[in-house]
Amino acid sequence: MNGEGAPPPTAWVLNLDAEQELADPRGYTRSDAMDRQVRAAALRVVGLVSDRDVVLDTDTPPRCGGLVGDAWCPTPRALERLRHAGAVVPAAPAVEILQRVNDRAFAVGIDPGPLESRYASDLDAIGAHVAIIGDAGAVLKRALSFAGRGQRRVRGRLDADDVRWCEGALRGGRGVVVEPWVEREQDFVQHGRVGPRGAIALGRPLAQVVDDRGAWQRTVAEGDAGTMRLRDDERTSLLRAAERAGAALAAAGYFGPFGIDAFRYRVGARVAFNPMVELNARYGMGFGLSHCAREVR
């Protein structure tokens, strides 16, 4: 702590495209277009980076003078960026662990949820699950994707374009999540942190505003910006799901920040709640609002 009681500044790598690197750690190179998108999105991260911190993905000084480093997701490139800048490189899970716990298969394996999400590893299995869901429509999700990317809505059966999309998503030996498309009423997020010894700390639940594809727009306190609040049963379900997720992450060897996305949805006249539609083993856009402990044992 400094004389005013504030934490020392941090050197940050806001690699919001971490899932792209995890999908191909050796071959991924950020394009100019992606670099512009990441820089623009990084400006919308809420409450995580202070005015005293240094962000290495934007206007970066040659050296960071020994500042403690942190990353949106501690991928090999992010850690090397910190090392090159002279920051103190934090301990981080192995890249193989990051790949495993950020793959959508990991969350489905913890709990497929009320939508009975399925992880399919071949084209026939994807088509079979889509057919079971039927004309109501399904959403397909790549194993590693972010910010609403890597998703495709289909109805009844796969057409030629759907097949090509699936073939691309299956390259590299990863699968596709298939789940029913539902009418979302309100999105929420629960952030947490897993300590190196497996302790779990949870922040306060927050509301999220998303677009029609489910892509993040902003994170706010429950009830702010016209959002709804969690009902008591939903809050309990969300916290229990976060505890299960944290325990599974710790068992897999992961430590660091995480978040689970949830939403209230409508099926006809019935309202239901999915407490863990996604699990992200990294920081999230609204993590800084969650009041989650920075250090956990």
Secondary structure as GFF3:
##gff-version 3
##sequence-region A 1 297
A	DSSP	beta_strand	10	13	.	.	.	ID=ss1
A	DSSP	alpha_helix	18	23	.	.	.	ID=ss2
A	DSSP	alpha_helix	32	42	.	.	.	ID=ss3
A	DSSP	beta_strand	54	55	.	.	.	ID=ss4
A	DSSP	beta_strand	68	71	.	.	.	ID=ss5
A	DSSP	alpha_helix	76	84	.	.	.	ID=ss6
A	DSSP	alpha_helix	95	102	.	.	.	ID=ss7
A	DSSP	alpha_helix	104	110	.	.	.	ID=ss8
A	DSSP	beta_strand	118	120	.	.	.	ID=ss9
A	DSSP	alpha_helix	123	133	.	.	.	ID=ss10
A	DSSP	three_ten_helix	134	136	.	.	.	ID=ss11
A	DSSP	beta_strand	138	142	.	.	.	ID=ss12
A	DSSP	beta_strand	151	154	.	.	.	ID=ss13
A	DSSP	alpha_helix	160	170	.	.	.	ID=ss14
A	DSSP	beta_strand	176	180	.	.	.	ID=ss15
A	DSSP	beta_strand	183	194	.	.	.	ID=ss16
A	DSSP	beta_strand	200	202	.	.	.	ID=ss17
A	DSSP	beta_strand	206	210	.	.	.	ID=ss18
A	DSSP	beta_strand	216	220	.	.	.	ID=ss19
A	DSSP	three_ten_helix	224	226	.	.	.	ID=ss20
A	DSSP	alpha_helix	232	251	.	.	.	ID=ss21
A	DSSP	beta_strand	256	267	.	.	.	ID=ss22
A	DSSP	beta_strand	270	280	.	.	.	ID=ss23
A	DSSP	three_ten_helix	287	289	.	.	.	ID=ss24
###
